[in-house]
Amino acid sequence: MSIEEDAYRYAIKNAALHEGKADMGALIGKLKALYSDLSIKKTMEISLEAVKKVNAMKLGDIKKEFSKFDKEGYELKQVEKEEKLPELEWAKKEEVVTRYAPNPNGPFHLGNARTAILSKEFANRYNGKFILRFDDTDPKVKKPIENAEQIFKEDLHWLDCDPDETFFASDRLELYHSYLKTALQKGFAYICKCESEDWRAKIKEKQACPCRSIDPKKQLKMFDQMLKNEIKEGEAVIRIKTDLEHKDPSIRDWWAAKVVDAPNHTNPKTLKNHVWPSYNFASAIDDHLLKVTLIIRGQEHEQNKTKQEFLYKHFGWTYPHGFHIGRIALPNVALSTSKIKAGIEAGEFSGWDDPRLGTIKAFRRRGFKPEVLKQAIFDLGVNTNDSVVQWEKLNDLNRKIVESESERLTFFEEPLQLDIAYSPKMNKVIVDKKRFGAFKAGDVVRLRKLFNVKITKKDPLQVFGDFVGEAKVKTPVVGWMQDGVDIEILMDDNSRKAGLAEEKILEKKPGERVYLDRFGFCIIDKKEKGKAFLRFTHK
Ligand code: GLU
């Protein structure tokens, strides 16, 4: 089927469900999600064409077309997705052990979820093991959050990415010390006391500093002084010997550990520890000790891999297989733990689950299904390209899943009373003020599944009409309700909208979903004193 045909079918579906008027925005979103390679201009052109054509049709003809497509399966064909995750040739001989190694200084977001989801997926595919390992060895700048384990595991569980084992690097400091000691003893690490400026100037010139050749025995003595904090913070660092000629100066003799006088850490066991390994050292040692065979990490760690390979060579170990992956961006959303944290502290965001954020908590709270995030990640494949995940795509994937479980309920943001004279049934109903804005005295409307009313008078607070028969006539159909329930919706921009929904909403339990007519998909948060509180998911 051509894109134009898909667009036409969707416009028909949309118009059939919305009283003959297809929505341009919804169609663009749908096409963008299905044909991500299509330019925005082309998407708009095709959408406009389809919407114009369909909106000029009579409602009866739209419905006829719709029922025809419905029989054939009106849903647009999802463009065939090629399998994007590569085979692991080596997995026939080796076990697949993957790990997700976050720095727990904030809960995780769609950006780092990519590593977690892919790592779990590869472990699943090959009946392997998936490890959660907290890279929490920065007791100065990146202090871990309280309850990191529980917070991360909750999100991982929701994503169906439960780890088989969990480790904290901060529980393993003595282990790193023993490997640092070996490295010093064997002469492939050294304690450097140079002023950092001097050291940098030397390394830039590919020259060794004097500390590099100090005898291992003396090195070990100094190491002991570091452990006892007799050598103070800033006075010494431990470096791993690399190729001083390496083309990238940042690789040359990288730092493996330093002294911290007063660690600021949530793990109480670490507070008396003064020698802290770098991420590169701890992570490299752990990947080996935990028998990790596949490392999936961000492209920004490319240089770190090179650094770590030097250490593996020194120890005579084999470096694990690996993939580097690009960054993910979500339009208009900051995906950076430090930026989010600063925003929360400044009161700009309400918390880690603020609906404007791309954290897993925010997605959960808004009512996204975990499969949606996973699908979006799988669709990106395993590559180093930086990618933008479009909200339309996430919304579209989610809509497909939640559509069938979301009961359609009438909702008015601005309710208006309609008094009906000569009515055989009821003489007062509530209608939508916005919808009635389009009508004037003399127009006839049909109250959905009820009867026809001729508008006689409109004022800002109320509208009046006469009952003019029950027979279906060609006239706009409008929603109505008899009573209503106050509801409040937390929107995706963190604002709150109030309105009136039909009473049935009070039968829904927290976590259940509804589709509010002409508004969008929402999830029930709570009910209090006859009022329902909802969270907006998407249109
Ligand atoms: N803590 C690092 C990160 O969150 C882990 C990098 C790695 O996987 O080695 O980016």
Residues whose N, C-alpha, C, O or C-beta is under 5 A from the ligand:
A	BS01	LIG	A101 P102 N103 D135 S283 I296 R297
